Amino acid sequence: MGKKHPITVAYGDGIGPEIMKATLHILQEAGAELEIETIEIGEKAYLAGHLTGIEEKSWDSLRRTKVFLKAPITTPQGGGYVSLNVTIRTSLGLYANVRPCVSYAPFIKTNHPKMDVVIVRENEEDLYVGIEYRQTPDVATATKLNSRGGSERIIRYAFEYAQTFNRKKVTCFTKDNILKLTDGLFHQIFDEISKEYPAIENEHWIVDIGSAKLANSPENFDLIVMPNLYGDINSDIAGQITGSIGLIGSANIGVNGAMFEAIHGSAPKRAGQDIANPSALLLSAVYMLVHIHQPDVASRIHNAWLKTLEEGIHTYDIYSEGVSQRKVGTKEFADEVIKRLGQEPNVLKSVDYASQKGYKEVKHKERTHLTSSMRELMGVDLYVYSHEKIETLAARCEQLNTPSLSLTTIFNRGVTLWPKGFRESNCVDQWRCRFLRNGSINLHSIAALMHRFADGGLEVVKTENLYTYNGKPGYSQAT
């Protein structure tokens, strides 16, 4: 027997405890060498006053083991509660979310029997991190944050994963035809890094048509890398069209830790009925075993699970008349997998994590494309809360011009309304007033302008400094 590897386990809420017990039972019977520490997260922690759904002492376990197997949790309804998944991913630096989405035809019904796609999703940035503000009674905003370092790290991870696990093509989804700076940066870095992997085919799709093609013809994709929000949406789409999202496990990988979880919810209405499918959590545990260098045990479990599916022993969510042979509950499904340990499927493709070509840990590489730009301050956008008509607001703002900064444009919801614009536009109570420099300016120039706004009775709810980088504007132009 080898040295046991410490892991942290959370049983979660709803169906979580049932599927976790089933999963751990299979791992134990398969010979996994684990030293388990259990923590309490989710609904009980939220209701005890921990707004992130996790107690401070639980972090000690996660920092110590650096491996987290987590069942689904329930977030109480109402405001004030923070997403536990987002908190853990960002706090522990779990930058890569990896979700293999495979069809198991003809044993699980699907319209896409040849589907085998891995979704690699950036995990720490983008709109999904939830940086939001209600700036006025009419307007709430969210910050979409894409960094060069974060984008490079996830894209490089995607190519390293493809190289490690013998994937032939990496596809990138963005919306850089509209989001030219944020998604444009992600696409630019994808193009830069893809050149370092000439043996791997690469392509880019605008996310809307790319998502449509993924839903319609997933067999044309191999591995897809995306910013956080697009990745969240498309990984669920990809999971569902395999036949069931209840068969999709996931790994959240960082340099100093990892979390493994099913991507479905806690299904509280199904709790305690011994009917839930443990497959997604079980596959997540398989990925965990590979991560902690127990590939032989991972292969035994994965193959036994495939054999169980192949023989038509299915839980209610994937049971289908004419395809399935027997409907079983959570505990019985786990027992059937255990009975098949050491067996391999006859039709479905078996796995061998230990001997597959290139088996090794996916490398984490530090960023290499360091930013070096000539940065020049050009002006400022002041976001103003006002119910005034555009003509009145413009006249007041012009009176607040300084010798170094002059009003050039007023926008509402991204549309130019002054000096010439679409007066038919439906306006909200947040106005973006752009002031550009007359000659040289500095941060004191902007502070002086804001003082004039305060003295003039106009409320500024947000500011954005305007810079050029190597002579190119680092801000949206007038429309």
C-alpha positions as CSV (number, residue, x, y, z in Angstrom):
1,M,0.0,0.0,0.0
2,G,1.2,3.5,-0.9
3,K,1.1,6.6,1.1
4,K,-2.4,8.0,1.5
5,H,-3.0,11.3,-0.2
6,P,-4.8,13.9,1.8
7,I,-8.0,15.4,0.3
8,T,-10.8,17.6,1.6
9,V,-14.4,16.4,1.1
10,A,-17.6,18.3,1.4
11,Y,-20.9,16.4,1.3
12,G,-22.9,19.4,0.3
13,D,-26.7,19.8,0.3
14,G,-29.7,18.2,-1.3
15,I,-28.7,15.1,-3.1
16,G,-25.0,15.9,-2.3
17,P,-24.6,13.6,0.8
18,E,-26.1,10.6,-1.1
19,I,-24.0,10.9,-4.2
20,M,-20.8,11.6,-2.1
21,K,-21.3,8.5,0.0
22,A,-21.8,6.4,-3.2
23,T,-18.7,7.9,-4.8
24,L,-16.5,7.5,-1.8
25,H,-17.7,3.9,-1.4
26,I,-16.6,3.1,-5.0
27,L,-13.3,4.9,-4.5
28,Q,-12.6,2.8,-1.3
29,E,-13.5,-0.5,-2.9
30,A,-11.3,0.3,-6.0
31,G,-8.3,0.8,-3.7
32,A,-7.9,4.6,-3.8
33,E,-5.3,5.7,-1.2
34,L,-7.0,8.7,0.4
35,E,-6.8,10.4,3.8
36,I,-10.1,12.3,4.0
37,E,-10.7,15.5,5.9
38,T,-14.4,16.6,5.9
39,I,-15.6,20.2,6.0
40,E,-19.1,21.8,6.2
41,I,-20.1,24.1,3.4
42,G,-23.2,25.3,1.7
43,E,-26.7,26.0,3.1
44,K,-25.8,25.4,6.8
45,A,-22.8,27.6,6.6
46,Y,-24.8,30.4,4.8
47,L,-27.5,30.3,7.4
48,A,-25.0,30.3,10.2
49,G,-23.9,33.8,9.0
50,H,-21.1,32.9,6.6
51,L,-22.0,34.9,3.5
52,T,-19.6,33.0,1.3
53,G,-21.0,29.6,2.4
54,I,-17.8,28.4,4.0
55,E,-16.3,28.8,7.5
56,E,-12.9,30.3,8.1
57,K,-11.6,27.0,9.6
58,S,-12.5,25.1,6.5
59,W,-10.0,27.1,4.5
60,D,-7.2,25.6,6.7
61,S,-8.1,22.2,5.4
62,L,-8.2,23.3,1.8
63,R,-4.8,25.1,2.1
64,R,-3.3,22.0,3.7
65,T,-4.6,19.2,1.3
66,K,-4.8,21.4,-1.8
67,V,-7.3,18.9,-3.2
68,F,-11.1,19.4,-2.8
69,L,-13.8,16.9,-3.8
70,K,-17.1,18.8,-3.5
71,A,-20.7,17.7,-3.8
72,P,-23.4,20.2,-5.0
73,I,-24.6,22.9,-2.5
74,T,-27.7,25.0,-2.1
75,T,-27.5,28.7,-1.9
76,P,-30.4,30.2,0.1
77,Q,-32.7,32.5,-1.8
78,G,-32.4,36.2,-1.2
79,G,-29.7,38.8,-1.6
80,G,-26.4,39.0,0.2
81,Y,-25.1,35.5,-0.4
82,V,-21.9,35.1,-2.5
83,S,-21.3,32.2,-4.9
84,L,-19.2,29.6,-3.1
85,N,-17.9,28.2,-6.3
86,V,-16.6,31.6,-7.5
87,T,-15.2,32.3,-4.0
88,I,-13.2,29.0,-3.9
89,R,-12.0,29.3,-7.5
90,T,-10.8,32.9,-7.2
91,S,-9.4,32.6,-3.6
92,L,-7.4,29.5,-4.4
93,G,-6.3,30.6,-7.9
94,L,-8.1,27.7,-9.7
95,Y,-7.8,29.3,-13.0
96,A,-8.7,26.4,-15.3
97,N,-12.1,24.7,-15.4
98,V,-11.9,21.5,-17.4
99,R,-15.1,19.6,-18.5
100,P,-14.8,16.6,-20.8
101,C,-18.2,16.1,-22.5
102,V,-18.5,12.6,-24.1
103,S,-21.5,10.8,-25.6
104,Y,-22.1,7.2,-24.6
105,A,-24.3,6.1,-27.5
106,P,-26.0,3.7,-28.1
107,F,-26.4,3.2,-24.3
108,I,-27.4,6.8,-23.5
109,K,-29.8,8.5,-25.9
110,T,-28.2,11.4,-27.7
111,N,-28.5,13.2,-31.0
112,H,-24.7,13.4,-31.2
113,P,-23.3,9.8,-30.8
114,K,-19.7,10.8,-31.9
115,M,-19.3,13.7,-29.5
116,D,-16.1,13.9,-27.5
117,V,-15.3,17.6,-26.7
118,V,-13.3,19.1,-23.8
119,I,-14.4,22.6,-22.6
120,V,-11.5,24.6,-21.0
121,R,-12.9,27.6,-19.4
122,E,-11.1,30.6,-17.8
123,N,-12.1,30.6,-14.1
124,E,-11.1,33.8,-12.4
125,E,-12.0,36.8,-14.7
126,D,-14.6,38.1,-17.1
127,L,-18.2,39.1,-16.2
128,Y,-18.6,35.9,-14.2
129,V,-16.7,37.1,-11.2
130,G,-19.6,39.3,-10.4
131,I,-18.2,42.8,-9.9
132,E,-21.4,44.8,-10.0
133,Y,-22.8,48.1,-9.0
134,R,-26.1,49.8,-9.0
135,Q,-25.1,53.3,-10.0
136,T,-28.4,55.0,-10.4
137,P,-32.1,54.1,-9.9
138,D,-32.2,53.0,-13.5
139,V,-28.8,51.5,-14.1
140,A,-26.9,48.5,-12.8
141,T,-23.4,47.7,-14.3
142,A,-21.1,44.8,-14.3
143,T,-17.3,44.9,-14.9
144,K,-15.9,42.6,-17.6
145,L,-12.3,42.1,-16.7
146,N,-9.9,40.3,-19.1
147,S,-6.2,40.5,-18.3
148,R,-3.3,39.6,-20.5
149,G,-1.9,37.4,-17.7
150,G,-5.1,35.5,-17.0
151,S,-5.9,35.1,-20.7
152,E,-2.4,33.8,-21.5
153,R,-2.5,31.3,-18.6
154,I,-5.7,29.6,-19.6
155,I,-5.0,29.6,-23.3
156,R,-1.5,28.1,-22.7
157,Y,-3.1,25.5,-20.4
158,A,-5.6,24.6,-23.1
159,F,-2.8,23.9,-25.6
160,E,-0.7,22.0,-23.0
161,Y,-3.8,19.9,-22.2
162,A,-4.3,19.2,-25.9
163,Q,-0.7,18.2,-26.2
164,T,-0.8,16.0,-23.1
165,F,-4.0,14.2,-23.9
166,N,-3.5,13.9,-27.7
167,R,-6.2,16.4,-28.7
168,K,-5.7,17.5,-32.4
169,K,-7.5,20.9,-32.5
170,V,-8.0,23.8,-30.1
171,T,-10.9,26.2,-30.9
172,C,-11.3,29.7,-29.3
173,F,-14.8,31.4,-28.8
174,T,-15.0,35.1,-28.3
175,K,-17.2,38.1,-29.2
176,D,-14.4,40.3,-30.4
177,N,-16.3,41.8,-33.3
178,I,-18.2,43.8,-30.6
179,L,-16.0,43.6,-27.5
180,K,-12.9,44.6,-29.3
181,L,-10.7,45.4,-26.3
182,T,-11.7,42.7,-23.8
183,D,-12.5,39.7,-26.1
184,G,-10.1,41.2,-28.6
185,L,-7.2,40.7,-26.1
186,F,-8.2,37.1,-25.5
187,H,-8.3,36.4,-29.3
188,Q,-5.0,38.2,-29.8
189,I,-3.3,36.1,-27.2
190,F,-4.8,32.9,-28.6
191,D,-3.3,33.7,-31.9
192,E,0.1,34.5,-30.3
193,I,0.2,31.2,-28.3
194,S,-1.1,28.9,-31.0
195,K,2.0,29.6,-33.0
196,E,4.0,27.9,-30.3
197,Y,2.1,24.6,-30.9
198,P,2.4,24.1,-34.7
199,A,1.3,20.4,-34.4
200,I,-2.1,21.3,-33.0
201,E,-4.7,22.8,-35.4
202,N,-6.3,26.0,-34.2
203,E,-9.3,28.1,-35.1
204,H,-11.5,30.9,-33.8
205,W,-15.2,31.4,-33.9
206,I,-17.4,34.3,-32.8
207,V,-19.2,32.9,-29.8
208,D,-22.8,33.1,-31.1
209,I,-22.2,31.1,-34.3
210,G,-19.6,28.9,-32.5
211,S,-22.2,28.0,-29.8
212,A,-24.7,27.2,-32.5
213,K,-22.3,24.9,-34.3
214,L,-21.3,23.3,-31.0
215,A,-25.0,22.5,-30.3
216,N,-25.6,21.3,-33.8
217,S,-22.4,19.5,-34.8
218,P,-20.2,18.9,-31.7
219,E,-18.3,16.2,-33.5
220,N,-16.5,19.0,-35.4
221,F,-14.8,20.2,-32.2
222,D,-12.1,18.7,-30.1
223,L,-11.1,21.1,-27.4
224,I,-12.6,24.6,-26.9
225,V,-11.1,27.4,-24.8
226,M,-13.2,30.3,-23.7
227,P,-13.5,33.3,-21.3
228,N,-15.4,32.6,-18.1
229,L,-19.0,33.4,-18.9
230,Y,-19.0,31.9,-22.4
231,G,-17.3,28.8,-21.0
232,D,-19.9,28.4,-18.2
233,I,-22.8,28.6,-20.7
234,N,-21.2,26.4,-23.4
235,S,-20.0,23.7,-20.9
236,D,-23.6,23.2,-19.8
237,I,-24.8,23.1,-23.4
238,A,-22.1,20.6,-24.3
239,G,-22.8,18.5,-21.2
240,Q,-26.5,18.3,-21.9
241,I,-26.3,17.4,-25.6
242,T,-24.1,14.4,-24.7
243,G,-27.3,12.8,-23.3
244,S,-27.4,14.1,-19.8
245,I,-25.6,16.8,-17.8
246,G,-25.8,14.3,-14.9
247,L,-22.9,12.4,-16.6
248,I,-20.5,15.4,-16.7
249,G,-17.7,15.8,-14.2
250,S,-15.3,18.7,-13.9
251,A,-12.0,19.7,-12.6
252,N,-10.9,23.2,-11.4
253,I,-7.1,23.4,-11.7
254,G,-4.6,25.8,-10.3
255,V,-0.9,25.9,-9.6
256,N,-1.3,25.3,-5.9
257,G,-4.6,23.3,-5.7
258,A,-7.6,21.8,-7.4
259,M,-11.3,21.3,-6.9
260,F,-13.4,18.5,-8.4
261,E,-17.2,18.7,-8.6
262,A,-20.3,17.7,-10.5
263,I,-21.6,20.5,-12.6
264,H,-25.3,19.9,-11.8
265,G,-27.2,21.4,-8.9
266,S,-28.1,20.0,-5.5
267,A,-31.7,19.1,-6.5
268,P,-33.2,19.4,-3.0
269,K,-36.6,18.0,-4.3
270,R,-34.8,14.7,-5.0
271,A,-32.9,14.5,-1.7
272,G,-33.3,11.5,0.5
273,Q,-35.0,9.4,-2.1
274,D,-32.1,7.2,-3.2
275,I,-32.7,8.0,-6.9
276,A,-29.9,10.5,-7.7
277,N,-27.3,9.7,-10.3
278,P,-23.8,9.8,-8.7
279,S,-22.0,9.6,-12.1
280,A,-21.0,13.3,-12.5
281,L,-19.4,13.4,-9.0
282,L,-17.8,9.9,-9.6
283,L,-16.2,11.1,-12.8
284,S,-15.0,14.2,-11.1
285,A,-13.4,11.9,-8.5
286,V,-11.8,9.9,-11.3
287,Y,-10.2,13.2,-12.6
288,M,-9.0,13.8,-9.0
289,L,-7.3,10.4,-8.9
290,V,-5.5,11.2,-12.1
291,H,-4.5,14.6,-10.6
292,I,-3.0,13.0,-7.4
293,H,-1.1,10.4,-9.4
294,Q,-3.4,7.3,-8.9
295,P,-4.1,6.7,-12.5
296,D,-4.5,2.9,-12.2
297,V,-7.4,3.3,-9.7
298,A,-8.9,6.0,-11.9
299,S,-8.9,3.6,-14.8
300,R,-10.4,0.8,-12.8
301,I,-13.3,3.0,-11.7
302,H,-13.9,4.7,-15.1
303,N,-13.9,1.4,-17.0
304,A,-16.3,-0.3,-14.4
305,W,-18.6,2.7,-14.7
306,L,-18.5,2.5,-18.6
307,K,-19.3,-1.3,-18.3
308,T,-22.2,-0.5,-16.0
309,L,-23.7,2.0,-18.5
310,E,-23.1,-0.5,-21.3
311,E,-25.1,-3.2,-19.5
312,G,-28.1,-0.9,-19.2
313,I,-28.0,-0.4,-15.5
314,H,-29.2,3.2,-15.2
315,T,-30.6,5.7,-12.7
316,Y,-33.9,7.3,-13.4
317,D,-32.5,10.4,-15.1
318,I,-30.9,8.4,-17.9
319,Y,-33.3,5.4,-18.0
320,S,-34.9,4.9,-21.4
321,E,-37.4,2.2,-22.4
322,G,-35.9,0.0,-25.1
323,V,-32.3,1.1,-24.3
324,S,-31.9,0.6,-20.5
325,Q,-32.2,-2.8,-18.9
326,R,-32.7,-2.0,-15.3
327,K,-33.6,1.1,-13.3
328,V,-31.6,1.4,-10.0
329,G,-31.2,3.9,-7.2
330,T,-28.1,5.7,-6.0
331,K,-26.7,3.0,-3.7
332,E,-27.5,0.2,-6.1
333,F,-25.8,1.9,-8.9
334,A,-22.7,2.3,-6.8
335,D,-22.8,-1.4,-5.9
336,E,-23.1,-2.3,-9.6
337,V,-20.1,-0.3,-10.5
338,I,-18.2,-2.0,-7.6
339,K,-19.2,-5.4,-9.0
340,R,-17.5,-4.5,-12.3
341,L,-14.2,-3.2,-10.9
342,G,-11.5,-4.9,-13.0
343,Q,-13.7,-5.2,-16.1
344,E,-13.6,-3.1,-19.2
345,P,-16.4,-2.1,-21.6
346,N,-17.0,-4.1,-24.8
347,V,-18.4,-1.4,-27.0
348,L,-17.5,2.0,-25.4
349,K,-13.9,3.0,-25.5
350,S,-12.0,1.9,-22.4
351,V,-9.5,4.2,-20.7
352,D,-6.0,3.7,-19.4
353,Y,-4.8,6.8,-17.7
354,A,-1.4,5.3,-16.7
355,S,-0.3,4.1,-20.2
356,Q,-2.0,6.5,-22.5
357,K,0.3,8.4,-24.8
358,G,1.9,11.3,-23.1
359,Y,0.4,10.7,-19.7
360,K,1.7,13.3,-17.4
361,E,0.6,16.3,-15.4
362,V,-0.5,19.2,-17.6
363,K,2.2,21.8,-17.3
364,H,1.6,25.2,-15.7
365,K,3.7,27.7,-17.6
366,E,4.4,31.3,-16.5
367,R,3.4,34.0,-18.8
368,T,6.0,35.0,-21.4
369,H,4.3,37.8,-23.4
370,L,5.0,40.7,-21.0
371,T,3.2,43.9,-21.8
372,S,5.4,46.8,-22.9
373,S,3.4,49.8,-24.1
374,M,3.8,53.6,-24.4
375,R,0.8,54.7,-22.2
376,E,-0.5,58.2,-22.5
377,L,-3.4,59.9,-20.7
378,M,-5.8,61.4,-23.1
379,G,-8.9,62.4,-21.0
380,V,-11.6,61.0,-18.9
381,D,-15.2,59.6,-19.1
382,L,-17.4,60.9,-16.3
383,Y,-20.5,58.9,-15.6
384,V,-23.2,61.3,-14.4
385,Y,-26.5,60.7,-12.7
386,S,-29.0,63.1,-14.1
387,H,-32.7,63.4,-15.3
388,E,-32.0,66.5,-17.3
389,K,-32.6,66.7,-21.0
390,I,-29.5,66.3,-23.2
391,E,-29.3,69.9,-24.2
392,T,-29.5,71.1,-20.6
393,L,-26.9,68.6,-19.4
394,A,-24.5,69.4,-22.3
395,A,-24.8,73.1,-21.5
396,R,-24.0,72.6,-17.8
397,C,-21.1,70.3,-18.6
398,E,-19.6,72.7,-21.1
399,Q,-19.6,75.4,-18.4
400,L,-17.4,73.0,-16.3
401,N,-14.7,72.7,-19.0
402,T,-11.2,73.4,-17.7
403,P,-8.3,74.9,-19.6
404,S,-6.9,71.4,-20.1
405,L,-10.1,69.3,-20.5
406,S,-13.1,70.0,-22.8
407,L,-16.4,68.1,-23.3
408,T,-16.4,66.4,-26.6
409,T,-19.2,63.8,-26.5
410,I,-22.1,62.6,-24.3
411,F,-23.3,59.0,-24.6
412,N,-26.3,57.2,-23.1
413,R,-26.2,53.4,-23.0
414,G,-23.3,53.5,-25.6
415,V,-25.1,55.7,-28.1
416,T,-23.8,59.1,-29.0
417,L,-26.4,61.8,-28.2
418,W,-24.3,65.0,-28.2
419,P,-23.1,67.0,-30.1
420,K,-24.7,65.1,-32.9
421,G,-26.5,61.9,-32.4
422,F,-29.7,59.8,-32.3
423,R,-32.1,61.9,-30.3
424,E,-34.7,59.1,-30.8
425,S,-32.7,56.9,-28.4
426,N,-34.5,55.8,-25.2
427,C,-32.4,57.3,-22.4
428,V,-31.7,56.2,-18.9
429,D,-30.5,58.3,-16.0
430,Q,-26.8,57.5,-16.4
431,W,-24.8,59.7,-18.9
432,R,-21.2,59.2,-20.0
433,C,-19.6,62.5,-20.5
434,R,-16.3,62.4,-22.4
435,F,-13.7,65.1,-21.8
436,L,-10.5,65.0,-23.9
437,R,-7.4,67.0,-23.3
438,N,-6.3,70.3,-24.7
439,G,-2.5,69.9,-24.6
440,S,-0.9,68.0,-21.7
441,I,-2.8,66.7,-18.7
442,N,-2.2,64.7,-15.6
443,L,-4.2,63.1,-12.8
444,H,-4.5,66.4,-11.0
445,S,-6.2,67.8,-14.2
446,I,-8.9,65.1,-13.8
447,A,-9.3,65.7,-10.1
448,A,-9.8,69.4,-10.8
449,L,-12.5,68.6,-13.3
450,M,-14.3,66.4,-10.8
451,H,-14.2,69.1,-8.2
452,R,-15.9,71.5,-10.7
453,F,-18.6,68.9,-11.2
454,A,-19.1,68.5,-7.5
455,D,-19.2,72.3,-7.0
456,G,-21.6,72.6,-10.0
457,G,-24.1,70.1,-8.5
458,L,-23.6,67.3,-11.0
459,E,-23.2,63.8,-9.4
460,V,-20.4,61.7,-10.8
461,V,-21.1,58.0,-10.1
462,K,-18.0,56.5,-11.9
463,T,-14.9,57.6,-13.8
464,E,-12.8,55.9,-16.4
465,N,-9.5,57.4,-17.4
466,L,-8.8,57.3,-21.2
467,Y,-5.4,56.2,-22.3
468,T,-3.7,55.4,-25.6
469,Y,-1.2,52.5,-25.8
470,N,1.4,52.8,-28.5
471,G,-0.8,55.5,-30.0
472,K,-3.9,53.4,-30.2
473,P,-7.0,54.2,-28.1
474,G,-7.5,51.9,-25.1
475,Y,-11.2,52.9,-24.9
476,S,-14.3,52.6,-27.0
477,Q,-14.8,55.2,-29.7
478,A,-17.9,57.2,-30.4
479,T,-20.6,55.3,-32.2
